[in-house]
Amino acid sequence: MTKTLLSTGIHDRLGDWLDDPVGGPLLRACLLPEGGEASQLDMVRGLTLRRLVEAAGDTFTRAMAEDLVRQVLGIELGDDDFAAPAPAGAQTPALIARHPHLARVAFEDVAIDGPSGPVPARWYRSSGAGTTALVWIHGGGFVGGDLDTPEAHWVSLELAARGIPVLSADYRKVPQGGTYPVPSDDVLAAWRWSLERFVPEGGRLFLGGASAGAALAAALAVRLRDGAGASPAGLVLAYPIVHPTLPPASGEGVDWYVGFTPDSVQSMNRAFAGSDEVMADPHAFAGIADVAGMPPTLIVNSENDSLRASGELFAEQLHASAVPVDLELELGTFHGHLSDPASAAAQASIRRIADWIGL
């Protein structure tokens, strides 16, 4: 596969971009390691930058995005990169063509009442659905992502096809004023809606998410334990960042994905928190909470991912508090590997999640 190399002096050429409160954290997250795979470049272009422009509106303009992509990735964006959003679930036929078993899944969009307004969500189910269900939250650095990203849509289709109904919930992002507690309250509204409507009598409801969505899910589990509602039967966290600052890397000889540095993680989390006080709030960041009494947890980390340190430390914290925890490492992957439906590693993670929920 073709390698994509970036200049070692790229930071010197970015100037004010790295200081931009909205674009800076995402820009750092988008930077590829030297020798990064071309498929990772495609993911950054197709899933992050395009959605950022769509989500951030006037705060992050088309001209800013074009300049960013030109400087960082050496790509000239065209009109197709700024096309109107596709209809909900528009990529489903292509996914079914590649994965025919997904054809048995039905889904519908719903709007859930939340304290800040309607919360977009999508309900997935198949004819063989059982009594175990999942509320799933996509990632996106608290600034991007939506119900149509593969990390939301494809993951939900795959799990529903395996008999696990899924409510995939969106949430308000930082560019739209979505600082804590607004995104957490959106996810809480989706959780309460699911408790009332989604689970048959005697069923079990799990909570989970990926990356920033995993951070929201884990922190909500702390809120639920502390009285906000019924706790989930289990917690599923894919490549989570649950600490306000990035813990030190625990592995040796690992080709860490350098796109997430301690500074970029702190900037991203500070933008989500909205204040220094919230950076110390365990209801915003589960990694600084007393985790005793948390639900059983599955953590699936990407191998080449600096955020892996947060997932590993959180697993240690849960284990020390006698919380059942399974820590899995998907070899050969970069952060966000659930966004690649064609990847064997992504399929393996889906099987891990489905098998764990089915226990």
C-alpha positions as CSV (number, residue, x, y, z in Angstrom):
1,M,0.0,0.0,0.0
2,T,1.3,3.5,-0.8
3,K,2.8,5.4,2.1
4,T,2.0,9.0,2.8
5,L,4.9,10.9,4.2
6,L,4.6,14.3,5.9
7,S,7.4,16.8,6.4
8,T,9.0,16.7,9.8
9,G,8.7,20.5,9.8
10,I,4.9,20.4,9.3
11,H,4.2,22.1,12.7
12,D,6.4,25.1,11.7
13,R,4.2,25.7,8.6
14,L,0.8,25.5,10.4
15,G,1.2,28.7,12.4
16,D,-2.0,29.9,13.9
17,W,-3.9,26.8,12.9
18,L,-2.6,24.9,15.9
19,D,-3.9,27.8,18.2
20,D,-7.4,27.9,16.8
21,P,-9.7,26.7,19.6
22,V,-11.9,24.6,17.2
23,G,-9.6,23.7,14.4
24,G,-6.4,23.2,16.4
25,P,-7.4,20.1,18.4
26,L,-8.9,18.4,15.3
27,L,-5.9,19.4,13.2
28,R,-3.5,17.7,15.6
29,A,-5.8,14.7,15.7
30,C,-5.7,14.5,11.8
31,L,-2.0,14.6,11.4
32,L,-0.6,11.3,10.1
33,P,2.5,9.7,11.4
34,E,5.4,9.5,9.0
35,G,4.8,6.4,7.0
36,G,1.1,6.4,7.8
37,E,-1.1,4.2,5.5
38,A,-2.9,5.8,2.6
39,S,-6.2,4.3,3.9
40,Q,-5.7,6.4,7.0
41,L,-5.4,9.5,4.8
42,D,-8.6,8.6,3.1
43,M,-10.4,8.3,6.4
44,V,-9.1,11.7,7.6
45,R,-10.3,13.3,4.4
46,G,-13.6,11.6,4.1
47,L,-14.8,11.2,7.7
48,T,-13.2,14.0,9.6
49,L,-12.5,17.1,7.5
50,R,-15.7,17.0,5.5
51,R,-17.8,16.4,8.5
52,L,-16.0,19.1,10.4
53,V,-16.9,21.7,7.7
54,E,-20.4,20.5,7.7
55,A,-20.7,20.6,11.5
56,A,-18.8,23.7,12.4
57,G,-20.5,26.1,10.0
58,D,-19.3,29.7,10.4
59,T,-16.8,28.8,13.0
60,F,-14.7,26.7,10.6
61,T,-15.3,27.9,7.1
62,R,-14.8,26.2,3.7
63,A,-11.8,28.5,3.0
64,M,-10.2,27.4,6.3
65,A,-10.8,23.8,5.5
66,E,-9.4,24.1,2.0
67,D,-6.3,25.8,3.4
68,L,-5.9,23.2,6.2
69,V,-6.1,20.3,3.8
70,R,-3.8,21.9,1.3
71,Q,-1.1,22.6,4.0
72,V,-1.4,19.4,5.9
73,L,-2.3,16.7,3.3
74,G,-1.3,18.3,0.1
75,I,-4.8,17.9,-1.4
76,E,-6.8,20.4,-3.3
77,L,-10.5,20.1,-2.2
78,G,-13.1,20.3,-4.9
79,D,-16.9,21.0,-4.9
80,D,-17.6,17.3,-4.3
81,D,-15.9,17.6,-0.9
82,F,-18.5,20.2,0.1
83,A,-21.6,18.5,-1.3
84,A,-24.9,18.7,0.5
85,P,-25.3,16.0,3.2
86,A,-26.4,12.7,1.8
87,P,-29.8,11.3,2.8
88,A,-29.8,9.4,6.1
89,G,-28.3,6.0,5.6
90,A,-27.4,6.6,2.0
91,Q,-24.4,4.4,2.1
92,T,-26.4,1.4,3.2
93,P,-26.7,-0.2,-0.3
94,A,-22.9,-0.2,-0.7
95,L,-22.5,-1.7,2.8
96,I,-25.1,-4.5,2.0
97,A,-23.3,-5.2,-1.4
98,R,-20.1,-5.9,0.6
99,H,-21.8,-7.5,3.6
100,P,-25.1,-9.1,2.4
101,H,-26.1,-10.2,6.0
102,L,-26.8,-6.5,6.8
103,A,-29.9,-6.6,4.5
104,R,-31.9,-8.2,7.3
105,V,-31.6,-5.1,9.5
106,A,-34.3,-2.4,9.6
107,F,-33.6,1.0,10.9
108,E,-35.5,4.3,11.4
109,D,-34.5,7.8,12.5
110,V,-36.1,9.1,15.7
111,A,-35.9,12.5,17.5
112,I,-35.6,12.2,21.3
113,D,-36.6,15.0,23.6
114,G,-33.5,16.4,25.4
115,P,-32.9,19.4,27.6
116,S,-31.2,21.3,24.8
117,G,-33.6,20.3,22.1
118,P,-34.2,17.1,20.0
119,V,-31.5,14.5,20.0
120,P,-31.1,12.7,16.6
121,A,-30.9,9.0,17.0
122,R,-31.4,5.9,14.8
123,W,-33.0,2.6,15.9
124,Y,-31.7,-0.7,14.4
125,R,-33.2,-4.1,14.7
126,S,-33.4,-7.4,12.9
127,S,-36.1,-10.1,12.9
128,G,-34.0,-12.3,15.2
129,A,-33.5,-9.6,17.8
130,G,-33.2,-10.9,21.4
131,T,-33.6,-9.2,24.7
132,T,-30.2,-7.6,24.9
133,A,-29.8,-4.1,23.4
134,L,-27.1,-1.4,23.1
135,V,-27.1,2.4,23.1
136,W,-24.1,3.3,21.0
137,I,-22.3,6.7,20.7
138,H,-20.0,7.6,17.8
139,G,-16.7,9.5,18.2
140,G,-15.4,12.6,16.4
141,G,-13.2,14.5,18.9
142,F,-16.3,16.3,20.3
143,V,-16.4,18.4,17.1
144,G,-17.5,16.0,14.3
145,G,-19.2,12.8,13.4
146,D,-22.8,11.9,13.0
147,L,-25.2,9.0,12.6
148,D,-24.0,8.3,9.1
149,T,-20.3,7.8,9.8
150,P,-19.4,4.1,9.6
151,E,-18.4,4.2,13.3
152,A,-22.0,4.8,14.0
153,H,-24.0,3.4,11.0
154,W,-22.0,0.3,10.0
155,V,-21.2,-0.7,13.6
156,S,-24.9,-0.5,14.4
157,L,-25.9,-2.5,11.3
158,E,-23.4,-5.2,12.1
159,L,-24.5,-5.6,15.8
160,A,-28.2,-5.5,14.9
161,A,-27.6,-8.2,12.2
162,R,-26.2,-10.4,15.0
163,G,-29.4,-10.0,17.0
164,I,-28.5,-7.0,19.2
165,P,-30.9,-4.1,18.7
166,V,-29.0,-0.8,18.7
167,L,-30.0,2.8,19.4
168,S,-27.2,5.0,17.8
169,A,-27.4,8.4,19.3
170,D,-26.0,11.7,18.2
171,Y,-25.1,14.6,20.5
172,R,-24.3,18.3,20.2
173,K,-20.7,19.2,19.4
174,V,-18.4,21.9,20.6
175,P,-18.9,24.2,17.5
176,Q,-22.6,24.3,18.2
177,G,-22.1,25.1,21.9
178,G,-21.9,21.5,22.9
179,T,-19.7,21.8,25.9
180,Y,-20.3,19.8,29.1
181,P,-22.9,19.0,30.3
182,V,-24.8,19.4,27.0
183,P,-23.4,16.4,25.1
184,S,-23.7,14.3,28.2
185,D,-27.3,15.3,28.7
186,D,-28.0,14.4,25.1
187,V,-26.7,10.9,25.7
188,L,-28.6,10.7,29.0
189,A,-31.8,11.5,27.2
190,A,-31.1,8.7,24.6
191,W,-30.3,6.3,27.5
192,R,-33.6,7.1,29.3
193,W,-35.6,6.9,26.1
194,S,-34.1,3.4,25.5
195,L,-34.9,2.2,28.9
196,E,-38.5,3.1,28.4
197,R,-39.0,1.9,24.9
198,F,-36.2,-0.2,23.6
199,V,-35.8,-3.2,26.0
200,P,-38.4,-5.9,26.4
201,E,-39.4,-6.8,29.9
202,G,-36.5,-8.6,31.5
203,G,-34.1,-7.4,28.9
204,R,-30.6,-6.0,29.4
205,L,-29.4,-2.7,28.1
206,F,-25.7,-2.0,27.4
207,L,-24.1,1.4,26.9
208,G,-21.0,2.0,24.7
209,G,-19.2,4.2,22.2
210,A,-16.0,4.9,20.3
211,S,-13.3,7.4,21.0
212,A,-15.0,10.6,22.2
213,G,-18.3,8.7,22.2
214,A,-16.6,6.2,24.6
215,A,-15.6,9.1,26.8
216,L,-19.3,10.2,26.9
217,A,-20.5,6.7,27.6
218,A,-18.0,6.0,30.4
219,A,-18.7,9.4,32.0
220,L,-22.5,8.8,31.8
221,A,-22.1,5.4,33.5
222,V,-20.5,7.4,36.4
223,R,-23.5,9.7,36.4
224,L,-25.9,6.8,36.3
225,R,-24.2,5.1,39.2
226,D,-24.4,8.3,41.2
227,G,-28.1,8.6,40.8
228,A,-29.0,9.8,37.3
229,G,-30.8,6.6,36.4
230,A,-30.5,2.9,36.0
231,S,-27.0,1.7,35.3
232,P,-26.2,-0.3,32.1
233,A,-25.8,-4.1,32.2
234,G,-22.3,-3.5,30.8
235,L,-20.1,-0.8,29.2
236,V,-18.4,-1.2,25.8
237,L,-15.6,1.3,25.1
238,A,-13.7,1.3,21.7
239,Y,-10.4,3.1,21.8
240,P,-11.6,5.5,24.6
241,I,-10.1,8.7,26.0
242,V,-11.6,8.8,29.5
243,H,-8.9,11.0,31.2
244,P,-8.8,14.8,30.9
245,T,-5.0,14.5,30.2
246,L,-3.4,11.7,28.2
247,P,-1.6,9.2,30.5
248,P,1.9,8.2,29.7
249,A,2.3,5.4,27.1
250,S,2.5,2.1,28.9
251,G,3.9,0.0,26.0
252,E,7.5,-0.4,24.8
253,G,8.4,-0.8,21.2
254,V,5.0,0.2,20.0
255,D,4.5,2.2,16.9
256,W,2.3,4.8,18.6
257,Y,0.1,6.8,16.4
258,V,1.5,10.3,16.9
259,G,-1.5,12.3,15.8
260,F,-2.8,12.5,19.4
261,T,-0.2,14.2,21.6
262,P,-0.7,15.1,25.3
263,D,-1.2,18.8,24.3
264,S,-3.7,18.0,21.6
265,V,-5.7,15.7,23.9
266,Q,-5.8,18.3,26.6
267,S,-6.9,21.0,24.1
268,M,-9.6,18.7,22.7
269,N,-10.9,17.8,26.2
270,R,-10.7,21.4,27.4
271,A,-12.8,22.5,24.4
272,F,-15.4,19.9,25.4
273,A,-15.2,20.7,29.1
274,G,-15.7,24.5,28.6
275,S,-13.9,25.4,31.8
276,D,-11.0,24.3,34.0
277,E,-13.4,23.3,36.7
278,V,-15.1,20.7,34.5
279,M,-11.7,19.2,33.6
280,A,-11.7,18.0,37.3
281,D,-15.3,16.8,37.2
282,P,-15.6,12.9,37.3
283,H,-19.0,13.2,35.7
284,A,-17.3,14.6,32.6
285,F,-14.2,12.3,32.7
286,A,-14.7,8.9,34.1
287,G,-10.9,8.3,34.3
288,I,-10.8,10.6,37.4
289,A,-13.8,9.1,39.1
290,D,-14.0,6.6,41.9
291,V,-14.9,3.7,39.7
292,A,-16.2,1.3,42.4
293,G,-19.6,0.1,41.5
294,M,-19.2,0.6,37.7
295,P,-20.7,-2.0,35.4
296,P,-18.7,-4.7,33.8
297,T,-16.6,-3.2,31.0
298,L,-15.1,-4.2,27.7
299,I,-12.3,-2.0,26.3
300,V,-11.1,-2.6,22.8
301,N,-8.0,-0.6,22.0
302,S,-6.3,0.2,18.7
303,E,-2.7,-1.0,18.7
304,N,-1.0,2.1,17.0
305,D,-2.9,4.7,19.0
306,S,-1.6,7.0,21.7
307,L,-5.1,7.1,23.2
308,R,-4.5,3.4,24.0
309,A,-2.8,4.6,27.2
310,S,-6.1,5.9,28.5
311,G,-7.9,2.7,27.9
312,E,-5.2,0.7,29.5
313,L,-5.1,2.9,32.6
314,F,-8.9,2.8,32.9
315,A,-8.8,-1.0,32.8
316,E,-6.3,-1.0,35.6
317,Q,-8.5,1.4,37.7
318,L,-11.6,-0.8,37.1
319,H,-9.7,-4.0,38.1
320,A,-8.3,-2.3,41.2
321,S,-11.9,-1.5,42.2
322,A,-13.1,-5.1,41.7
323,V,-15.1,-4.2,38.5
324,P,-15.0,-7.0,35.9
325,V,-13.1,-5.7,32.9
326,D,-11.9,-7.2,29.7
327,L,-9.1,-5.4,27.9
328,E,-8.6,-6.3,24.2
329,L,-6.0,-5.0,21.7
330,E,-6.8,-5.1,18.0
331,L,-3.4,-5.7,16.4
332,G,-2.3,-3.7,13.4
333,T,-4.9,-0.9,13.8
334,F,-4.8,2.8,14.1
335,H,-7.2,4.9,16.1
336,G,-10.7,4.9,14.7
337,H,-10.4,1.5,13.0
338,L,-14.2,0.9,13.4
339,S,-14.6,3.5,10.7
340,D,-13.3,1.1,8.0
341,P,-15.9,-1.6,7.2
342,A,-13.6,-3.3,4.8
343,S,-11.0,-4.0,7.5
344,A,-10.6,-7.5,8.9
345,A,-9.6,-5.9,12.2
346,A,-12.8,-3.9,12.3
347,Q,-14.8,-7.0,11.7
348,A,-12.8,-8.7,14.5
349,S,-13.7,-5.9,16.9
350,I,-17.4,-6.3,16.0
351,R,-17.2,-9.9,16.8
352,R,-15.5,-9.2,20.1
353,I,-18.2,-6.7,21.0
354,A,-21.1,-9.0,20.0
355,D,-19.7,-12.0,21.8
356,W,-19.1,-10.0,25.0
357,I,-22.5,-8.5,25.0
358,G,-24.0,-11.9,24.4
359,L,-22.3,-13.4,27.5
